[in-house]
Amino acid sequence: MFSLKEPICYTTDMKDTQIKKLIDTEKKRQKSVINLIASENYVSQDVLDALGSELTNKYAEGYSGARYYGGNEIIDKVEDLCCERALKLFDLNENEWHINTQPLSGSPANLAVYVGLVPQGAKIMGMSLDHGGHLTHGFKVSATGKFWTQVPYGVQKETELLDYEALKNLAIAEKPAIIVAGYTAYPRKVDWKKFREIADASGALLMVDMSHLGGLVAGKVYPSPFPYADIVTTTTHKTLRGPRGALIFVRKDERGLDKKIDKAVFPGLQGGPHMNQTAAIAVALKEASTPAFKKYAGQILKNATALAAELSKRGWRIVSGGTDSHLILVDTWMNGAGISGKEASDRLEAAGIIVNKNTIPFDSRSPVDPSGIRLGTAAETTRGKKEKDFKKIAEKIDQVLNAKKK
Ligand SMILES: *Cc1c(COP(=O)(O)O)cnc(C)c1O
């Protein structure tokens, strides 16, 4: 594959020295920090090469075999190959699943699903932002909360876990058009089967947004939502370790959801697809289908478990008591016994550890200075770190946060 130690490579002969300098400086920054941002990763040189290729020059409005511009013979092959690799990676049958490779990123992918399938004003049942949902799950400042009505749900207060019985009652009472599962800050396993039952009991579509989990599902270290969902969306740049972008998987059947979603992406929301991006996604999907990637995914989980255990041992409260993924939510505030999420994040950045401040469920503080931080192990696992390294990272985090605590 590619060297884990040197995941970032640079253009050496750019004539635009101003931008070159900024790129090189950012490269240096990326190399010099410990990156615990749960949604980031480092892509291979092959992914960068595809992204930086001449495919960016081509207009390809439409879909493979049905374009609005000439000269798309080769571009069609790129898109077809990307679809083929996506099906293979997630063990899907082409008679059962349709794939749209064109959404420019995760948010536009989710928007396209609603534009295609949810009547304006109808209800989207999604986790509220402060419990770990994404903006595009119907939150009020997002277009998805302006054109549709969110039925928010959260985790249970005592356990900080999903309460499927309560979700079922809510769905039956509210009758949403679509239920969205899959989150940005929920560290535990989600029972996709239970979500299927809830969707069936309330007559809703089930969309799983596995943006954070794509690489873990691909590596078979996290349960696959495909047996249960009508629609699966994922970003390609988080645990999947590809370029920024997204994929929409749609179940093919007599409901014709696939046609509706394709129309929503183009011409509904977008013009020409970014074919350099599609090619780079195809590269990442192939990389993700290797035994080395499966090992990588397993290591992400081991590292997260080690990090959570060590922080917990050192007295920090881990939301929900642990993790089943790459992601850990730490309650740094601990009802005033600790420090705020913003202060924690600022202090860690000064010490070379990059994290993000994050609300915790039922947060008593504000989103701009919440009670917690979110940590993820995908990026540093790409750089070859193992459990013992994460134990050391936990030690360092503890030192930095404690400097103020006592
Ligand atoms: C990251 C993420 C998105 C949005 O992706 P962007 O590429 O930032 O638009 C959507 N949903 C979830 C659950 C995510 O984690």
The ligand as an SDF file (V2000), in Angstrom:
LIG
                    3D

 15 15  0  0  0  0  0  0  0  0999 V2000
  -19.3040   14.4850    8.5200 C   0  0  0  0  0  0  0  0  0  0  0  0
  -20.7520   14.1390    8.5080 C   0  0  0  0  0  0  0  0  0  0  0  0
  -21.6330   14.6820    7.5680 C   0  0  0  0  0  0  0  0  0  0  0  0
  -21.2820   15.7940    6.6170 C   0  0  0  0  0  0  0  0  0  0  0  0
  -20.2230   15.6770    5.8260 O   0  0  0  0  0  0  0  0  0  0  0  0
  -19.5450   16.9560    5.1140 P   0  0  0  0  0  0  0  0  0  0  0  0
  -18.7030   16.3090    4.0990 O   0  0  0  0  0  0  0  0  0  0  0  0
  -18.8250   17.6900    6.1690 O   0  0  0  0  0  0  0  0  0  0  0  0
  -20.6560   17.7640    4.5090 O   0  0  0  0  0  0  0  0  0  0  0  0
  -22.9490   14.2470    7.5950 C   0  0  0  0  0  0  0  0  0  0  0  0
  -23.3770   13.3390    8.5000 N   0  0  0  0  0  0  0  0  0  0  0  0
  -22.5660   12.8230    9.4320 C   0  0  0  0  0  0  0  0  0  0  0  0
  -23.0990   11.8280   10.4100 C   0  0  0  0  0  0  0  0  0  0  0  0
  -21.2280   13.2020    9.4730 C   0  0  0  0  0  0  0  0  0  0  0  0
  -20.4410   12.7000   10.4280 O   0  0  0  0  0  0  0  0  0  0  0  0
  1  2  1  0
  2  3  1  0
  2 14  2  0
  3  4  1  0
  3 10  2  0
  4  5  1  0
  5  6  1  0
  6  7  2  0
  6  8  1  0
  6  9  1  0
 10 11  1  0
 11 12  2  0
 12 13  1  0
 12 14  1  0
 14 15  1  0
M  END
$$$$
